[in-house]
């Protein structure tokens, strides 16, 4: 998508730049470009499985630590 802003008669450079930035903002091109630039890669099945196992192990470890630290 190409945005085109032409200078009107007796229009200052500042107002031309203002109109251009306004059209860019309204078009949503910057948002799309930023989404593409900072997109997150999807995790592989193996890494998802490893993360889940790590969470379970950490939860169990924390539970045991809490149980051992509490006086009866």
C-alpha positions as CSV (number, residue, x, y, z in Angstrom):
1,X,0.0,0.0,0.0
2,X,1.5,3.3,-1.1
3,X,0.5,6.6,0.6
4,X,0.7,9.7,-1.5
5,X,0.4,13.2,-0.2
6,X,0.8,16.1,-2.6
7,X,1.6,19.6,-1.6
8,X,-1.3,22.0,-2.0
9,X,-0.9,25.6,-3.2
10,X,0.5,27.9,-0.5
11,X,1.0,25.1,1.9
12,X,3.9,25.2,4.2
13,X,6.3,22.3,4.6
14,X,5.3,21.9,8.2
15,X,1.6,21.5,7.4
16,X,2.5,19.0,4.6
17,X,4.5,16.9,7.0
18,X,1.6,17.1,9.5
19,X,-0.9,15.9,6.9
20,X,1.5,13.1,5.9
21,X,1.9,11.8,9.4
22,X,-1.8,12.0,10.0
23,X,-2.5,9.9,6.9
24,X,0.1,7.4,7.9
25,X,-1.4,7.1,11.4
26,X,-4.9,6.7,10.0
27,X,-3.8,4.1,7.5
28,X,-2.4,1.8,10.2
29,X,0.8,1.1,8.2
30,X,3.1,1.7,11.2
31,X,1.1,-0.7,13.4
32,X,1.4,-3.4,10.8
33,X,5.1,-2.9,10.4
34,X,5.7,-3.0,14.1
35,X,3.7,-6.2,14.5
36,X,5.8,-7.8,11.8
37,X,9.0,-6.5,13.2
38,X,8.4,-7.8,16.8
39,X,6.4,-10.9,16.0
40,X,6.8,-13.8,18.3
41,X,7.8,-17.2,17.0
42,X,5.6,-20.1,17.9
43,X,7.2,-22.7,20.2
44,X,7.8,-26.1,18.9
45,X,6.0,-29.1,20.4
46,X,9.1,-30.3,22.2
47,X,9.9,-26.9,23.8
48,X,6.2,-26.7,24.9
49,X,6.5,-30.1,26.5
50,X,9.8,-29.2,28.2
51,X,8.3,-26.0,29.6
52,X,5.3,-27.8,31.0
53,X,7.5,-30.4,32.7
54,X,9.7,-27.7,34.1
55,X,6.6,-25.9,35.5
56,X,5.3,-29.1,37.1
57,X,8.7,-29.9,38.7
58,X,9.1,-26.3,40.0
59,X,5.6,-26.4,41.5
60,X,6.3,-29.7,43.2
61,X,9.7,-28.5,44.5
62,X,8.1,-25.3,45.9
63,X,5.3,-27.3,47.6
64,X,7.9,-29.5,49.3
65,X,9.9,-26.6,50.4
66,X,6.8,-24.9,51.9
67,X,5.8,-28.1,53.6
68,X,9.3,-28.6,55.1
69,X,9.6,-25.0,56.3
70,X,6.3,-24.8,58.2
71,X,6.6,-25.6,61.9
72,X,3.9,-27.9,63.3
